[in-house]
Amino acid sequence: MIEKVKNFFNGVQFEMKKVTWPSFEELQGSTGVVIIFSIVLSIFLFIVDFILSKAVQVIL
């Protein structure tokens, strides 16, 4: 059992050496894209929700 755990953590360590981490500039750019996309999506969903609630009010 202990040997399996050791092998697992050795495998994890080996794979982590292969990882290419993003630079700070890439991280900032990706964060900006996610924030802008989230804002645009929330505005879109707000507008759709508003229109659908008004349509339901008219129907009822």
Beta strands, then each sheet from edge to edge (+ up, - down):
end
